[in-house]
Amino acid sequence: MINAASGIGVGAGAAVHLSNSVVSSNSVAGIAISGGGINIDTTTISFNTIGVKQVGGTVNLSNNDLSFNSTGVSGTVNSHSNNRFTNNGAGGTITPIGGTTNPTGLQ
């Protein structure tokens, strides 16, 4: 998933689990979701124009590195506290999963 327009595309009705992957150097978005849902775990998302572009559907992030994207997140993503967001451009909404008694939100 390197050097494409969008590395991963998720549309209506899809249920995707992406893990242990590298999504890098894509010209539109590393991961683009317009419907359905995607869980992303233990994945590096870097050097994309947009790291994760959400215009529909649900994105859940756990234990990922999002770095050096022109825009880290576009739209809204749900994030466990074990993700690392570094050196990305501004944009989007990152909604925390978890609370005081279970800060990672993991079961």
N, C-alpha and C positions, 0 to 999 in steps of 0.2 A: 504494500500500500504506500508506495513511494513514487513521487513525480507524476501524479495524475491530476486531473481537474479536482475531483473529490476522491479521497482514498477509499472511504466507505460510504455508501448511501443506504439509508433505511427509509422505507415508504410505508404507507397505510397497510395495516394488517400484519406487519412483520414483528417478530419477537426475536431479538438478536442478543447473543452473549459474546462479547469480544474479550479475549484475555491473552496475556503474554505476547503482545504484538508491538510492532513499531509502525506508526503512521506519521510520515514525514515528507516535507517538501512538496505539498500539493498546492496547486495554484488557486483553487476556490476554497476548499475546506478539507481538513483532515478527515473529519466525520461530519456528514450532513444528514440530518433527520427531519423528515417532513410528515411523519406519521408513525404509528406503531410504537415500539419501545426498544431501547438498547441499554444493556448493562455493560459497562466497560471496566475491566479489572486488570491491574498489573500491566498497564500499557503505556508506552511512551508516545506522546503526541507533541511533535516539535517541528519548527521551521515551516509551518503552513501559513497561508494567508489568514485563515480562521481555524483555530484548533478544533472546536466543536461548534457547528452551526445548527441550531435548533429552531425550526419554524413551525413545528407541530410534533406531536408525540412526546415521549418521556425519555429523558437521559438520566441514568444513575451512574455515578462515578465512585470507584473504590480503589485505593492504592495505586494511583496513576501519577505520572509526571507529565504536566503540561508546561512546556517551556519554549521560549523564543518564537512564539507565533505572533504575527502582526496584530491579531486580535485573539485573545485566549478563548473567549466564549462569546458567541452571539446567540441571543435568545435566553432561555432559562434552563439550567441544569441542576440536578440534585447531587450533592457532594457529601460523602462521608468525610470525617475529619482527617483521614489518612492520605488524602491527595496532596500533591505539591504543585502549586501554581507559581512559576517564577519567570521573570523577564518577558512577560506577555504584554501586548498593548491592551488598553482599556476596552471595556465593552461587556454587555451581557449581565446576567444575574446568576449568582451561584447561591443556591438555597441549601443550607446545612441540613444534613440528616443526623438525627441523634439528639440527645439532651444532656442535662446535668448528670443523671445517673448512668447513662450509657452514651458517652460522647462520640463514639464512632457510629452508633446506630446499628451496629452489627449484632446478629443473634448467634 
